[in-house]
Amino acid sequence: MGMVPFIAIEGPIGVGKTSLAKAISEHFHYHLVKEIVDENPFLGKFYENIEEWSFQTEMFFLCHRYKQLEEIDRDFLQRQQPVVTDYHIMKNLIFAKRTLKIHHYKKYTKIYDILTDGLPQPNMIIYLHASLETLLTRIQQRGRDFEKRMDPVYLQQLSADYEEAFSLFEQANPHIPVLRFNGDLLDFVQREEDLHYIFERVKTVVKGVSQ
């Protein structure tokens, strides 16, 4: 028996991770796990003053994602039930490296390594990317007040960080398939044919994972 499909969807803010995760969950009948966002009490303050509130914000996300991955393993993967999430926990390091001061980042990575040791890792990743213009448009459309205050320069830097992180990830993990989709070319929310194109690509990789 092959591995139980565990798909993680990643990409910068506003690229459509949650929308695609929901669509994949419904189409393939996978359990959907969404990351905690609105519940983070530090997030609004973070976008107003990144330097001041970055450590608290990132620690909150790390602890919640750690707990979710424990539950994913116990309640679904160990019971042979496929899962799709709208994040990969490695995003914590992408954000932390961008926002934390050096001494905070060193402490953070030590905590990250301890918490993630032994946690289940996705065996397939979908990486969504898009231009700054597309990301800003979609952020405005979904209407989260704290995101509307985001500095476009920060978002542009974050997108570059994602590109670097995924290039390194693919080099270090050639056994984990990564599907890349360009959000400037594919609008899987508005165009059904784009969504079905993604479904077909996912189906092919899932077949290989589960064999």
Backbone as a printed PyTorch tensor [residue, N CA C, xyz], in Angstrom:
tensor([[[  0.8540,  -1.2060,   0.0000],
         [  0.0000,   0.0000,   0.0000],
         [  0.8840,   1.2490,   0.0000]],

        [[  0.5330,   2.2400,  -0.8180],
         [  1.2880,   3.4770,  -0.8600],
         [  0.9170,   4.3950,   0.2800]],

        [[  1.4730,   5.6020,   0.2210],
         [  1.2110,   6.5820,   1.2560],
         [ -0.1960,   7.1670,   1.1230]],

        [[ -0.7560,   7.5610,   2.2480],
         [ -2.0340,   8.2610,   2.2410],
         [ -1.7940,   9.6700,   1.7040]],

        [[ -2.5170,  10.1190,   0.6900],
         [ -2.2910,  11.4620,   0.1510],
         [ -2.4430,  12.5420,   1.2240]],

        [[ -1.4380,  13.3830,   1.3120],
         [ -1.4360,  14.5310,   2.2240],
         [ -0.9120,  15.7050,   1.4100]],

        [[ -1.8240,  16.5700,   0.9740],
         [ -1.5010,  17.6890,   0.0900],
         [ -1.4610,  18.9840,   0.8850]],

        [[ -0.3880,  19.7440,   0.6970],
         [ -0.2960,  21.0820,   1.2850],
         [ -0.2540,  22.1060,   0.1570]],

        [[ -0.9970,  23.1810,   0.3160],
         [ -1.0270,  24.2550,  -0.6780],
         [ -0.3490,  25.4800,  -0.0890]],

        [[  0.5990,  26.0300,  -0.8360],
         [  1.3520,  27.1720,  -0.3250],
         [  1.5020,  28.2730,  -1.3750]],

        [[  1.9190,  29.4310,  -0.8790],
         [  2.1190,  30.5970,  -1.7210],
         [  1.9040,  31.8530,  -0.9050]],

        [[  2.2500,  33.0030,  -1.4480],
         [  2.1450,  34.2630,  -0.6970],
         [  0.6970,  34.6600,  -0.3920]],

        [[  0.5480,  35.6310,   0.4560],
         [ -0.7590,  36.1140,   0.8900],
         [ -1.5850,  36.5650,  -0.3210]],

        [[ -2.8430,  36.1000,  -0.3790],
         [ -3.7510,  36.5380,  -1.4260],
         [ -3.7360,  35.7110,  -2.6890]],

        [[ -2.9370,  34.6450,  -2.7420],
         [ -2.7880,  33.9010,  -3.9930],
         [ -3.9010,  32.8750,  -4.2100]],

        [[ -4.6840,  32.5710,  -3.1600],
         [ -5.8330,  31.6830,  -3.3410],
         [ -5.6850,  30.2980,  -2.7390]],

        [[ -4.8370,  30.1770,  -1.7340],
         [ -4.5740,  28.8630,  -1.1240],
         [ -5.8320,  28.2150,  -0.5560]],

        [[ -6.5930,  28.9660,   0.2200],
         [ -7.7750,  28.3950,   0.8740],
         [ -8.8520,  28.0380,  -0.1360]],

        [[ -9.0480,  28.8790,  -1.1430],
         [-10.0430,  28.5930,  -2.1740],
         [ -9.7150,  27.2970,  -2.8950]],

        [[ -8.4510,  27.0970,  -3.2270],
         [ -8.0660,  25.8740,  -3.9350],
         [ -8.1450,  24.6640,  -3.0090]],

        [[ -7.7610,  24.8310,  -1.7550],
         [ -7.8450,  23.7170,  -0.8080],
         [ -9.2920,  23.2520,  -0.6540]],

        [[-10.2240,  24.1880,  -0.5730],
         [-11.6390,  23.8300,  -0.4650],
         [-12.1030,  23.0810,  -1.7050]],

        [[-11.6890,  23.5530,  -2.8660],
         [-12.1150,  22.9210,  -4.1200],
         [-11.5640,  21.5010,  -4.2250]],

        [[-10.3170,  21.3120,  -3.8600],
         [ -9.7100,  19.9790,  -3.9070],
         [-10.3760,  19.0570,  -2.8890]],

        [[-10.6540,  19.5830,  -1.7130],
         [-11.3270,  18.7960,  -0.6780],
         [-12.6740,  18.2790,  -1.1700]],

        [[-13.4410,  19.1540,  -1.8120],
         [-14.7700,  18.7700,  -2.2940],
         [-14.6810,  17.8110,  -3.4750]],

        [[-13.7360,  18.0420,  -4.3600],
         [-13.6460,  17.2280,  -5.5720],
         [-13.1290,  15.8220,  -5.2770]],

        [[-12.1030,  15.7280,  -4.4490],
         [-11.4710,  14.4310,  -4.1720],
         [-11.9780,  13.7880,  -2.8790]],

        [[-12.8380,  14.5010,  -2.1500],
         [-13.3690,  14.0110,  -0.8770],
         [-12.2560,  13.7990,   0.1530]],

        [[-11.3670,  14.7750,   0.2520],
         [-10.3110,  14.7730,   1.2490],
         [-10.7430,  15.6220,   2.4360]],

        [[-10.2190,  15.2810,   3.6160],
         [-10.4960,  16.1270,   4.7730],
         [ -9.7460,  17.4530,   4.6190]],

        [[-10.4330,  18.5520,   4.8650],
         [ -9.8510,  19.8930,   4.7210],
         [ -9.4060,  20.4350,   6.0690]],

        [[ -8.1650,  20.9240,   6.1200],
         [ -7.6490,  21.5910,   7.3180],
         [ -7.1860,  22.9880,   6.9110]],

        [[ -7.8020,  24.0030,   7.5080],
         [ -7.4470,  25.3850,   7.2110],
         [ -6.6340,  25.9760,   8.3630]],

        [[ -5.6720,  26.8140,   8.0050],
         [ -4.8560,  27.4250,   9.0350],
         [ -5.6510,  28.4910,   9.8030]],

        [[ -5.2190,  28.7280,  11.0210],
         [ -5.7940,  29.7780,  11.8530],
         [ -5.2610,  31.1270,  11.3720]],

        [[ -6.1500,  32.0500,  11.0410],
         [ -5.7170,  33.3860,  10.6240],
         [ -6.4110,  34.4450,  11.4700]],

        [[ -7.7100,  34.5630,  11.3020],
         [ -8.4490,  35.6260,  11.9840],
         [ -8.3680,  35.5030,  13.5020]],

        [[ -8.1260,  34.2890,  14.0010],
         [ -8.0840,  34.0780,  15.4460],
         [ -6.7900,  34.5660,  16.0850]],

        [[ -5.8010,  34.8910,  15.2730],
         [ -4.5290,  35.3610,  15.8250],
         [ -4.6960,  36.7750,  16.3810]],

        [[ -4.5880,  36.9480,  17.7040],
         [ -4.8570,  38.2630,  18.2950],
         [ -3.7840,  39.3060,  17.9930]],

        [[ -2.6410,  38.8720,  17.4560],
         [ -1.5350,  39.7960,  17.1990],
         [ -1.4820,  40.2710,  15.7440]],

        [[ -2.3160,  39.6990,  14.8700],
         [ -2.1360,  39.9150,  13.4400],
         [ -2.3970,  41.3590,  13.0200]],

        [[ -3.4550,  41.9550,  13.5530],
         [ -3.7390,  43.3460,  13.2080],
         [ -2.6100,  44.2670,  13.6190]],

        [[ -2.0900,  44.0490,  14.8200],
         [ -0.9600,  44.8510,  15.3200],
         [  0.2900,  44.6010,  14.4800]],

        [[  0.4330,  43.3470,  14.0190],
         [  1.6000,  42.9880,  13.2130],
         [  1.6660,  43.8200,  11.9400]],

        [[  0.5500,  43.9520,  11.2270],
         [  0.5730,  44.6960,   9.9780],
         [  0.7340,  46.2030,  10.1940]],

        [[  0.4400,  46.6600,  11.3910],
         [  0.6540,  48.0730,  11.7050],
         [  2.0910,  48.3410,  12.1320]],

        [[  2.7220,  47.3380,  12.7930],
         [  4.1010,  47.4960,  13.2700],
         [  4.7690,  46.1260,  13.2640]],

        [[  5.3040,  45.7510,  12.1080],
         [  5.8550,  44.4080,  11.9180],
         [  6.9870,  44.1310,  12.8870]],

        [[  7.8780,  45.0720,  13.0440],
         [  9.0520,  44.8480,  13.8930],
         [  8.6610,  44.5860,  15.3420]],

        [[  7.6500,  45.2700,  15.8230],
         [  7.2600,  45.1680,  17.2250],
         [  6.5090,  43.8710,  17.5300]],

        [[  5.6830,  43.4040,  16.5880],
         [  4.7750,  42.3080,  16.8900],
         [  5.0730,  41.0140,  16.1360]],

        [[  6.1890,  40.9410,  15.4420],
         [  6.4740,  39.7670,  14.6140],
         [  6.6940,  38.4970,  15.4350]],

        [[  7.4330,  38.5790,  16.5380],
         [  7.7330,  37.3640,  17.3010],
         [  6.4650,  36.7610,  17.8970]],

        [[  5.6120,  37.5980,  18.4920],
         [  4.3670,  37.1040,  19.0710],
         [  3.4780,  36.4790,  17.9910]],

        [[  3.4070,  37.1460,  16.8440],
         [  2.5680,  36.6560,  15.7550],
         [  3.0450,  35.2970,  15.2560]],

        [[  4.3450,  35.1820,  15.0200],
         [  4.8810,  33.9270,  14.4850],
         [  4.8060,  32.7910,  15.5010]],

        [[  4.9920,  33.0620,  16.7660],
         [  4.8870,  32.0150,  17.7840],
         [  3.4550,  31.4980,  17.8930]],

        [[  2.4860,  32.3930,  17.7850],
         [  1.0790,  31.9690,  17.8120],
         [  0.7960,  31.0170,  16.6540]],

        [[  1.2190,  31.4000,  15.4460],
         [  0.9900,  30.5520,  14.2790],
         [  1.7000,  29.2090,  14.4220]],

        [[  2.9260,  29.2220,  14.8890],
         [  3.6930,  27.9860,  15.0050],
         [  3.0140,  27.0140,  15.9620]],

        [[  2.5830,  27.4930,  17.1010],
         [  1.9480,  26.6140,  18.0910],
         [  0.6420,  26.0350,  17.5690]],

        [[ -0.1390,  26.8390,  16.8710],
         [ -1.4140,  26.3400,  16.3440],
         [ -1.1990,  25.3500,  15.2040]],

        [[ -0.2410,  25.6280,  14.3360],
         [  0.0190,  24.6990,  13.2320],
         [  0.5910,  23.3830,  13.7520]],

        [[  1.4190,  23.4580,  14.7720],
         [  1.9470,  22.2440,  15.3990],
         [  0.8030,  21.3770,  15.9260]],

        [[ -0.1320,  22.0140,  16.6190],
         [ -1.2720,  21.2800,  17.1680],
         [ -2.1210,  20.6760,  16.0490]],

        [[ -2.3410,  21.4210,  14.9840],
         [ -3.1350,  20.9180,  13.8720],
         [ -2.4790,  19.7000,  13.2150]],

        [[ -1.1640,  19.7330,  13.0480],
         [ -0.4760,  18.6130,  12.4180],
         [ -0.5200,  17.3650,  13.2970]],

        [[ -0.4540,  17.5420,  14.5910],
         [ -0.6320,  16.4010,  15.4920],
         [ -2.0120,  15.7730,  15.2820]],

        [[ -3.0310,  16.6180,  15.1880],
         [ -4.3950,  16.1290,  15.0100],
         [ -4.5770,  15.4870,  13.6330]],

        [[ -3.9500,  16.0600,  12.6000],
         [ -4.0170,  15.4720,  11.2640],
         [ -3.4720,  14.0530,  11.2790]],

        [[ -2.3380,  13.8790,  11.9220],
         [ -1.7190,  12.5560,  11.9750],
         [ -2.5910,  11.5670,  12.7420]],

        [[ -3.0430,  11.9800,  13.9100],
         [ -3.7990,  11.0770,  14.7870],
         [ -5.1820,  10.7570,  14.2310]],

        [[ -5.8900,  11.7720,  13.7640],
         [ -7.3100,  11.6010,  13.4240],
         [ -7.5620,  11.1970,  11.9790]],

        [[ -6.5680,  11.4030,  11.0940],
         [ -6.8280,  11.1410,   9.6750],
         [ -5.7700,  10.2590,   9.0170]],

        [[ -4.5170,  10.6740,   9.0010],
         [ -3.5080,   9.9100,   8.2720],
         [ -3.3380,   8.5080,   8.8300]],

        [[ -3.3180,   8.3700,  10.1490],
         [ -3.1860,   7.0440,  10.7500],
         [ -4.4160,   6.1730,  10.4890]],

        [[ -5.5070,   6.7970,  10.0980],
         [ -6.7250,   6.0640,   9.7540],
         [ -6.9150,   5.9510,   8.2500]],

        [[ -5.8430,   6.2230,   7.5100],
         [ -5.8350,   6.0920,   6.0480],
         [ -6.8200,   7.0310,   5.3570]],

        [[ -7.0070,   8.2250,   5.9270],
         [ -7.9080,   9.2130,   5.3450],
         [ -7.0910,  10.3740,   4.7610]],

        [[ -7.1990,  10.6430,   3.4580],
         [ -6.4240,  11.7080,   2.8230],
         [ -6.7820,  13.0950,   3.3760]],

        [[ -5.8080,  13.9980,   3.3050],
         [ -5.9560,  15.3400,   3.8710],
         [ -5.3990,  16.3710,   2.8890]],

        [[ -6.0520,  17.5340,   2.8350],
         [ -5.5020,  18.6870,   2.1250],
         [ -5.5240,  19.8750,   3.0760]],

        [[ -4.4140,  20.6190,   3.1220],
         [ -4.3190,  21.7950,   3.9740],
         [ -4.0040,  23.0250,   3.1210]],

        [[ -4.3650,  24.1830,   3.6270],
         [ -4.0650,  25.4200,   2.8930],
         [ -2.7710,  26.0730,   3.3840]],

        [[ -1.8700,  25.2470,   3.9290],
         [ -0.5520,  25.7470,   4.3350],
         [  0.4130,  24.5810,   4.5060]],

        [[  1.6970,  24.8810,   4.4770],
         [  2.7580,  23.9620,   4.8760],
         [  3.4720,  24.6480,   6.0350]],

        [[  3.8180,  23.8920,   7.0540],
         [  4.3850,  24.5140,   8.2520],
         [  5.7150,  25.2090,   7.9830]],

        [[  6.3680,  24.8710,   6.8680],
         [  7.6240,  25.5580,   6.5620],
         [  7.4040,  27.0500,   6.2940]],

        [[  6.1480,  27.4690,   6.0650],
         [  5.8910,  28.8860,   5.8610],
         [  6.2840,  29.6970,   7.0920]],

        [[  6.2770,  29.0450,   8.2560],
         [  6.6930,  29.7460,   9.4710],
         [  8.1150,  30.2920,   9.3370]],

        [[  8.9930,  29.4950,   8.7580],
         [ 10.3780,  29.9410,   8.5950],
         [ 10.4920,  31.0340,   7.5360]],

        [[  9.6480,  30.9740,   6.4990],
         [  9.6760,  32.0040,   5.4600],
         [  9.3050,  33.3580,   6.0510]],

        [[  8.2140,  33.3740,   6.8140],
         [  7.7670,  34.6290,   7.4230],
         [  8.7280,  35.0840,   8.5150]],

        [[  9.1690,  34.1480,   9.3430],
         [ 10.0330,  34.5160,  10.4670],
         [ 11.3540,  35.0960,   9.9750]],

        [[ 11.9220,  34.5140,   8.9310],
         [ 13.1940,  35.0100,   8.4150],
         [ 13.0580,  36.4290,   7.8830]],

        [[ 11.9090,  36.7460,   7.3330],
         [ 11.6610,  38.0790,   6.7910],
         [ 11.4240,  39.1110,   7.8910]],

        [[ 10.7580,  38.7210,   8.9790],
         [ 10.2690,  39.7240,   9.9300],
         [ 11.0150,  39.7850,  11.2610]],

        [[ 11.6490,  38.6820,  11.6810],
         [ 12.2520,  38.6710,  13.0160],
         [ 13.6650,  39.2420,  13.0250]],

        [[ 14.0200,  39.8420,  14.1410],
         [ 15.4010,  40.2440,  14.3520],
         [ 16.2610,  38.9900,  14.4990]],

        [[ 17.5560,  39.1240,  14.2640],
         [ 18.4420,  37.9650,  14.2050],
         [ 18.3880,  37.1410,  15.4850]],

        [[ 18.4380,  37.7880,  16.6480],
         [ 18.4580,  37.0280,  17.9010],
         [ 17.1160,  36.3300,  18.1480]],

        [[ 16.0190,  36.9480,  17.7130],
         [ 14.7140,  36.2960,  17.8280],
         [ 14.6040,  35.1310,  16.8440]],

        [[ 15.1560,  35.3180,  15.6420],
         [ 15.0690,  34.2670,  14.6290],
         [ 15.8380,  33.0170,  15.0670]],

        [[ 16.9770,  33.2020,  15.6990],
         [ 17.7540,  32.0550,  16.1760],
         [ 16.9710,  31.2760,  17.2330]],

        [[ 16.3310,  31.9850,  18.1510],
         [ 15.5040,  31.3160,  19.1610],
         [ 14.3250,  30.6080,  18.5030]],

        [[ 13.7370,  31.2920,  17.5470],
         [ 12.5480,  30.7610,  16.8790],
         [ 12.8680,  29.4600,  16.1430]],

        [[ 13.9770,  29.4290,  15.4230],
         [ 14.3160,  28.2230,  14.6630],
         [ 14.5820,  27.0340,  15.5880]],

        [[ 15.1330,  27.2930,  16.7630],
         [ 15.3450,  26.2020,  17.7160],
         [ 14.0040,  25.6180,  18.1670]],

        [[ 13.0520,  26.4890,  18.4580],
         [ 11.7170,  26.0360,  18.8680],
         [ 11.0340,  25.3050,  17.7180]],

        [[ 11.1770,  25.8500,  16.5140],
         [ 10.5810,  25.2340,  15.3220],
         [ 11.1070,  23.8110,  15.1340]],

        [[ 12.4090,  23.6360,  15.2390],
         [ 13.0090,  22.3150,  15.0340],
         [ 12.5020,  21.3090,  16.0630]],

        [[ 12.3500,  21.7560,  17.3000],
         [ 11.8610,  20.8650,  18.3530],
         [ 10.4170,  20.4490,  18.0870]],

        [[  9.5760,  21.4210,  17.7440],
         [  8.1490,  21.1420,  17.5550],
         [  7.8710,  20.3180,  16.3090]],

        [[  8.6120,  20.5430,  15.2420],
         [  8.3080,  19.8580,  13.9860],
         [  8.9620,  18.4810,  13.8860]],

        [[  9.8620,  18.1650,  14.7880],
         [ 10.5080,  16.8500,  14.7580],
         [  9.4690,  15.7450,  14.9350]],

        [[  9.3670,  14.8650,  13.9480],
         [  8.4320,  13.7500,  14.0350],
         [  7.0270,  14.0480,  13.5440]],

        [[  6.7360,  15.2850,  13.1760],
         [  5.4050,  15.6010,  12.6570],
         [  5.2510,  15.0650,  11.2310]],

        [[  4.0260,  14.7390,  10.8170],
         [  3.8170,  14.2630,   9.4460],
         [  4.1220,  15.3690,   8.4330]],

        [[  4.7410,  14.9810,   7.3360],
         [  5.0740,  15.9180,   6.2730],
         [  4.2130,  15.6350,   5.0390]],

        [[  3.7020,  16.6600,   4.3860],
         [  2.9290,  16.4390,   3.1560],
         [  3.7510,  15.6630,   2.1360]],

        [[  3.1000,  14.7740,   1.3960],
         [  3.7980,  14.0310,   0.3460],
         [  3.4900,  14.5890,  -1.0350]],

        [[  2.8530,  15.7520,  -1.0490],
         [  2.6230,  16.4900,  -2.2920],
         [  2.3520,  17.9410,  -1.9240]],

        [[  2.9350,  18.8690,  -2.7040],
         [  2.7580,  20.2950,  -2.4250],
         [  2.3080,  21.0060,  -3.7040]],

        [[  1.3480,  21.8950,  -3.5490],
         [  0.9380,  22.7820,  -4.6370],
         [  1.4350,  24.1800,  -4.2770]],

        [[  2.2570,  24.7310,  -5.1510],
         [  2.8190,  26.0630,  -4.9140],
         [  2.1700,  27.0490,  -5.8840]],

        [[  1.4090,  27.9870,  -5.3440],
         [  0.7510,  29.0260,  -6.1260],
         [  1.5750,  30.3110,  -6.0610]],

        [[  1.7550,  30.9500,  -7.1940],
         [  2.4820,  32.2240,  -7.2070],
         [  1.7990,  33.1690,  -8.1900]],

        [[  2.0250,  34.4580,  -7.9970],
         [  1.3850,  35.4580,  -8.8560],
         [  2.1300,  36.7790,  -8.7230]],

        [[  1.8650,  37.6860,  -9.6440],
         [  2.4880,  39.0070,  -9.5940],
         [  1.9310,  39.8170,  -8.4290]],

        [[  2.6530,  40.8580,  -8.0710],
         [  2.2070,  41.7280,  -6.9820],
         [  0.8420,  42.3320,  -7.3010]],

        [[  0.6220,  42.7310,  -8.5390],
         [ -0.6550,  43.3270,  -8.9280],
         [ -1.8150,  42.3610,  -8.6810]],

        [[ -1.6340,  41.1070,  -9.0720],
         [ -2.6780,  40.1060,  -8.8660],
         [ -2.9230,  39.8650,  -7.3830]],

        [[ -1.8660,  39.7650,  -6.6050],
         [ -2.0130,  39.5270,  -5.1660],
         [ -2.7570,  40.6750,  -4.4960]],

        [[ -2.3990,  41.9050,  -4.8320],
         [ -3.0530,  43.0650,  -4.2180],
         [ -4.5290,  43.1300,  -4.5960]],

        [[ -4.8410,  42.7950,  -5.8270],
         [ -6.2400,  42.7930,  -6.2750],
         [ -7.0610,  41.7860,  -5.4840]],

        [[ -6.5230,  40.5960,  -5.3020],
         [ -7.2610,  39.5530,  -4.5950],
         [ -7.3670,  39.8480,  -3.1100]],

        [[ -6.3740,  40.4900,  -2.5510],
         [ -6.4460,  40.8880,  -1.1400],
         [ -7.5610,  41.9040,  -0.9400]],

        [[ -7.6650,  42.8440,  -1.8550],
         [ -8.7390,  43.8340,  -1.7660],
         [-10.0990,  43.1700,  -1.9370]],

        [[-10.1960,  42.1870,  -2.8090],
         [-11.4750,  41.5300,  -3.0710],
         [-11.9810,  40.7540,  -1.8630]],

        [[-11.0780,  40.1460,  -1.0920],
         [-11.5560,  39.3440,   0.0370],
         [-11.7900,  40.1780,   1.2860]],

        [[-11.2680,  41.4040,   1.3180],
         [-11.7450,  42.3990,   2.2660],
         [-11.3580,  42.2500,   3.7290]],

        [[-10.2350,  41.5940,   4.0330],
         [ -9.7780,  41.5780,   5.4210],
         [ -9.1310,  42.9210,   5.7410]],

        [[ -9.6660,  43.6120,   6.7360],
         [ -9.2030,  44.9620,   7.0370],
         [ -7.7190,  45.0080,   7.3580]],

        [[ -7.2290,  44.0310,   8.1440],
         [ -5.8200,  44.0860,   8.5500],
         [ -4.8870,  43.8490,   7.3620]],

        [[ -5.3400,  43.0990,   6.3340],
         [ -4.5020,  42.8800,   5.1620],
         [ -4.4760,  44.1030,   4.2500]],

        [[ -5.5500,  44.8810,   4.2530],
         [ -5.5830,  46.0690,   3.4070],
         [ -4.5220,  47.0860,   3.8270]],

        [[ -4.0680,  47.0020,   5.0690],
         [ -3.0430,  47.9280,   5.5660],
         [ -1.6300,  47.4400,   5.2780]],

        [[ -1.5170,  46.3010,   4.6180],
         [ -0.2110,  45.7090,   4.3530],
         [  0.5970,  46.5600,   3.3650]],

        [[  1.8720,  46.7150,   3.6540],
         [  2.7800,  47.4430,   2.7810],
         [  3.0540,  46.5910,   1.5360]],

        [[  2.7760,  47.1080,   0.3300],
         [  3.0510,  46.3340,  -0.8870],
         [  4.5090,  45.9000,  -1.0090]],

        [[  5.4220,  46.6860,  -0.4630],
         [  6.8410,  46.3120,  -0.5020],
         [  7.0660,  45.0280,   0.2870]],

        [[  6.3970,  44.9160,   1.4300],
         [  6.5020,  43.6970,   2.2360],
         [  5.9690,  42.4930,   1.4680]],

        [[  4.8570,  42.6740,   0.7790],
         [  4.2640,  41.5820,   0.0150],
         [  5.1710,  41.1760,  -1.1410]],

        [[  5.7890,  42.1430,  -1.7900],
         [  6.7160,  41.8360,  -2.8780],
         [  7.9250,  41.0690,  -2.3650]],

        [[  8.4450,  41.4840,  -1.2150],
         [  9.5770,  40.7810,  -0.6130],
         [  9.1910,  39.3640,  -0.2160]],

        [[  7.9810,  39.2230,   0.3110],
         [  7.5000,  37.9120,   0.7320],
         [  7.3970,  36.9590,  -0.4670]],

        [[  6.9250,  37.4680,  -1.5870],
         [  6.8330,  36.6440,  -2.7930],
         [  8.2130,  36.1640,  -3.2270]],

        [[  9.1960,  37.0450,  -3.1490],
         [ 10.5640,  36.6550,  -3.4900],
         [ 11.0930,  35.6100,  -2.5070]],

        [[ 10.7370,  35.7570,  -1.2360],
         [ 11.1460,  34.7800,  -0.2220],
         [ 10.5590,  33.4020,  -0.5210]],

        [[  9.3060,  33.3840,  -0.9550],
         [  8.6600,  32.1130,  -1.3110],
         [  9.3740,  31.4410,  -2.4780]],

        [[  9.7370,  32.2210,  -3.4930],
         [ 10.4380,  31.6540,  -4.6430],
         [ 11.7570,  31.0160,  -4.2120]],

        [[ 12.4870,  31.7150,  -3.3810],
         [ 13.7690,  31.1930,  -2.9060],
         [ 13.5610,  29.9330,  -2.0590]],

        [[ 12.5890,  29.9900,  -1.1580],
         [ 12.3450,  28.8630,  -0.2580],
         [ 11.9410,  27.6170,  -1.0280]],

        [[ 11.1100,  27.7670,  -2.0540],
         [ 10.6570,  26.5930,  -2.7910],
         [ 11.7330,  26.0360,  -3.7120]],

        [[ 12.5820,  26.8830,  -4.2260],
         [ 13.7120,  26.3800,  -5.0040],
         [ 14.6190,  25.5250,  -4.1320]],

        [[ 14.8890,  25.9940,  -2.9220],
         [ 15.7230,  25.2360,  -1.9880],
         [ 15.0260,  23.9600,  -1.5400]],

        [[ 13.7050,  24.0490,  -1.3070],
         [ 12.9460,  22.8830,  -0.8670],
         [ 12.9910,  21.7780,  -1.9210]],

        [[ 12.7990,  22.1420,  -3.1720],
         [ 12.7890,  21.1440,  -4.2430],
         [ 14.1620,  20.4890,  -4.4020]],

        [[ 15.2080,  21.2630,  -4.1990],
         [ 16.5540,  20.6950,  -4.2740],
         [ 16.8000,  19.7050,  -3.1330]],

        [[ 16.3030,  20.0480,  -1.9380],
         [ 16.5480,  19.2170,  -0.7650],
         [ 15.5930,  18.0390,  -0.6630]],

        [[ 14.4490,  18.1130,  -1.3600],
         [ 13.4160,  17.0740,  -1.2450],
         [ 12.9340,  16.6310,  -2.6230]],

        [[ 13.8030,  16.0520,  -3.4310],
         [ 13.3900,  15.6560,  -4.7890],
         [ 12.3270,  14.5630,  -4.8000]],

        [[ 12.1330,  13.8990,  -3.6730],
         [ 11.1400,  12.8260,  -3.5990],
         [  9.7250,  13.3440,  -3.3610]],

        [[  9.5770,  14.6390,  -3.0480],
         [  8.2540,  15.2270,  -2.7980],
         [  7.8430,  16.0550,  -4.0120]],

        [[  6.8110,  15.6270,  -4.7390],
         [  6.3900,  16.3830,  -5.9260],
         [  5.8230,  17.7560,  -5.5590]],

        [[  6.2230,  18.7630,  -6.3230],
         [  5.7250,  20.1290,  -6.1540],
         [  5.0940,  20.5720,  -7.4660]],

        [[  3.8010,  20.8500,  -7.4380],
         [  3.1000,  21.3790,  -8.6050],
         [  3.0590,  22.8990,  -8.4980]],

        [[  3.5750,  23.5680,  -9.5150],
         [  3.5870,  25.0350,  -9.5280],
         [  2.4940,  25.5430, -10.4710]],

        [[  1.7220,  26.5250,  -9.9850],
         [  0.6800,  27.1290, -10.8210],
         [  0.7840,  28.6510, -10.7330]],

        [[  0.7290,  29.3020, -11.8810],
         [  0.8470,  30.7540, -11.9740],
         [ -0.5400,  31.3910, -11.8740]],

        [[ -0.7830,  32.1540, -10.8210],
         [ -2.0720,  32.7860, -10.6010],
         [ -2.3910,  33.9040, -11.5750]],

        [[ -1.3920,  34.3910, -12.3050],
         [ -1.6540,  35.3870, -13.3440],
         [ -2.2800,  34.7340, -14.5750]],

        [[ -1.9670,  33.4650, -14.7800],
         [ -2.4510,  32.7470, -15.9610],
         [ -3.6780,  31.8970, -15.6630]],

        [[ -3.7880,  31.4020, -14.4390],
         [ -4.8970,  30.5340, -14.0530],
         [ -5.7660,  31.2310, -13.0120]],

        [[ -7.0440,  31.3140, -13.2660],
         [ -8.0010,  31.8520, -12.3000],
         [ -8.9910,  30.7400, -11.9640]],

        [[ -8.5970,  29.8840, -11.0170],
         [ -9.4100,  28.7050, -10.7090],
         [-10.6700,  29.0420,  -9.9270]],

        [[-10.8200,  30.2840,  -9.4980],
         [-12.0460,  30.7090,  -8.8210],
         [-13.1030,  31.1210,  -9.8430]],

        [[-12.6810,  31.8420, -10.8820],
         [-13.6180,  32.3720, -11.8640],
         [-13.7740,  31.4910, -13.1050]],

        [[-12.7580,  30.6730, -13.4070],
         [-12.7990,  29.8740, -14.6320],
         [-12.7550,  28.3860, -14.2880]],

        [[-13.8480,  27.7110, -14.5460],
         [-13.9610,  26.2890, -14.1950],
         [-12.9440,  25.4380, -14.9480]],

        [[-12.6290,  25.8220, -16.1850],
         [-11.6750,  25.0270, -16.9530],
         [-10.2790,  25.0640, -16.3190]],

        [[ -9.9350,  26.1930, -15.6950],
         [ -8.6510,  26.2870, -15.0110],
         [ -8.6220,  25.3720, -13.7870]],

        [[ -9.7380,  25.3340, -13.0760],
         [ -9.8210,  24.4820, -11.8980],
         [ -9.6980,  23.0140, -12.2890]],

        [[-10.3610,  22.6150, -13.3560],
         [-10.3070,  21.2160, -13.7740],
         [ -8.9250,  20.8420, -14.3180]],

        [[ -8.2360,  21.8030, -14.8840],
         [ -6.8530,  21.5640, -15.3010],
         [ -5.9920,  21.2150, -14.0820]],

        [[ -6.1780,  21.9700, -13.0080],
         [ -5.4420,  21.6920, -11.7760],
         [ -5.8330,  20.3290, -11.2180]],

        [[ -7.1250,  20.0260, -11.2310],
         [ -7.5840,  18.7170, -10.7370],
         [ -6.8820,  17.5750, -11.4810]],

        [[ -6.7670,  17.7050, -12.7880],
         [ -6.1450,  16.6370, -13.5810],
         [ -4.6700,  16.4910, -13.2240]],

        [[ -3.9850,  17.5990, -13.0220],
         [ -2.5750,  17.5410, -12.6270],
         [ -2.4380,  16.8920, -11.2530]],

        [[ -3.3160,  17.2530, -10.3440],
         [ -3.2890,  16.6830,  -8.9860],
         [ -3.5830,  15.1870,  -9.0380]],

        [[ -4.5620,  14.8050,  -9.8330],
         [ -4.9510,  13.3870,  -9.9260],
         [ -3.7680,  12.5300, -10.3650]],

        [[ -3.0040,  13.0210, -11.3150],
         [ -1.8480,  12.2680, -11.8190],
         [ -0.8060,  12.0440, -10.7240]],

        [[ -0.5330,  13.0980,  -9.9570],
         [  0.4770,  12.9790,  -8.8960],
         [ -0.0450,  12.1190,  -7.7530]],

        [[ -1.2980,  12.2870,  -7.3800],
         [ -1.8800,  11.4970,  -6.3060],
         [ -1.8180,  10.0100,  -6.6330]],

        [[ -2.0430,   9.6730,  -7.8800],
         [ -1.9840,   8.2700,  -8.2910],
         [ -0.6110,   7.6770,  -8.0020]],

        [[  0.4230,   8.4590,  -8.2610],
         [  1.7720,   7.9880,  -7.9840],
         [  2.0720,   7.8880,  -6.5120]],

        [[  1.5420,   8.8250,  -5.7110],
         [  1.7740,   8.8290,  -4.2710],
         [  1.1120,   7.6330,  -3.6050]],

        [[ -0.1040,   7.3090,  -4.0330],
         [ -0.9000,   6.3040,  -3.3380],
         [ -0.6950,   4.8720,  -3.8460]],

        [[  0.1230,   4.6990,  -4.8910],
         [  0.3510,   3.3560,  -5.4160],
         [  1.3340,   2.5670,  -4.5380]]])
